[in-house]
Amino acid sequence: MKKIIVLFSILFFAVTNVANASLKSDIDTVISQSDINKGTISVSVKNFRTGKTVYALHQNAQVSPASTQKIITATPAFMELGEDYKFSTKLYKDNKNNYVIVLGADPYLTSRELERLVKSMPKEPASVCIDSSVIDYNLWGEGWQWDDDLNPLMPKFSAYNLDKNLIEVMITPTVKGYSPIVKTVVDYPMNFINKMKTDKVTDYTVKRQNNISPDTLILEGTISEKKSEFVKVPINNPKKYFEKSLSDAIINHDISCNGIYRNVKINKNYTMITLLSHDIDHAKTDVYKNSNNMVAETVFKLAGGKYAGRKSGKKVPVTGSFANGKLMFDDFCRQHKIDTSDIKITDASGVSKNNLVTADFMTDFLLKTQGCLESELPTAGEGTLSNRMLYLRDNLRAKTGTLNNISAITGYVNSKRGQKYVFCIMINDSKSTSANKKILEEYIIRTIYSKG
């Protein structure tokens, strides 16, 4: 019997080694047949069950992971906050009729909900103040590109999160050859330098000169006579936008208030009156499947604050910051025996090109977290994989990442032969198109699926 077991084991490993050699050869062929410089490609593929590497190419090169980085920053953050965590905006009062709105940096808070909160105030409060201490007021991540400040995927974020920190601008055509009408959809003080014309086609640009007038938009080009355009613009000053929305809500409810919202910290003399909240599950979907940068950054800071408070043993909340989030991340990796010596993270979303990780680190992270992420990531046909690799639906779970000159994808794939693999592909190449990078990613994953 023992001889049979030994022979079976030898045969199993022999077949496995042959399969691995074939897989390596097939992936090499796929890469060599692409038009992308091999030196710009980093790949790590490991067997999920055994942890053994079945393919590696520049797996220890330090490169930008783009949004695949959300896998490694969001996982410890969501675990720290817990499944029952809620983003909460609370209203407190003391015995002198002073009211304080305690911000929770809720990325889903809307102006309409803020009005509901204000409705709980009396007609003549002694004062209305704000407690914004939940996270710091560093509005962007380190290394974010200043010339991307109008990118609606990269709004500023803070405790004052409201309406996704975006404002909508409507451009309405008039008569051919004349300027269209440009205005904000909501009442917000924003100026427009309108250099546009109404014409047969829509072709325009929107710019902002932050060093001169950050609330002034410059619009140039043409808009079609046929329909209006709606442009989402990141809010330049979230605190100003929040206070303006708060003032509007107070006026709408005939509340007498001086409109000066001092920043205070509540203490034991305050009692909670009401709150608004949103479940954390929505955030998981937005981060892992939709790659929402603002939500990822906010969650990381909130979790960092909770972690720092827990570690210090203090009874008062600790202000969340990227630095506290980084301490939480490092501690998480130590506990899971994940080596961080060859990586550098400078934000939570992967937007900054200052982030540096290795393909081998990414697959190691997936292995040592024991597949806990698999159900959170999108399969083909979902989220950022909505239009990709549909034939791999339910056999692929992965997080994508895209920046200028960079494309990446990391996750799990089940092969035709019943094997499960973790993989990371990162391509940092300035000479190939984004489409060509993604085509190569798809061919590599398809090879793992069909040959692995």
Secondary structure, DSSP 8 states (H G I E B T S, - for coil): -HHHHHHHHHHHHHHHHHHHHHHHHHHHHHHHHSSS-GGGEEEEEEETTT--EEEEESTT--B--GGGGHHHHHHHHHHHH-TT-EEEEEEEE-TTSEEEEE----TT--HHHHHHHHTTS-SS-SEEEEE-TTB----S-TT--GGGTT-TTS---STT--GGGEEEEEEE--STTS--EEEESS----EEEEEEEEESS-EEEEEE-TTT-TTEEEEEEEEESS--EEEEEE-S-HHHHHHHHHHHHHHHTT----S---B----TT-EEEEEEEEETHHHHIIIIIT--HHHHHHHHHHHHHHHHHHHHT-SS---B-HHHHHHHHHHHHHHTT---TT-B--SSSS--TT-BB-HHHHHHHHHHTTTTTTTTS--TTSGGGTTS-GGGTTTEEEEEEEETTEEEEEEEEE-TTS-EEEEEEEEE-SSS-HHHHHHHHHHHHHHHHHH-
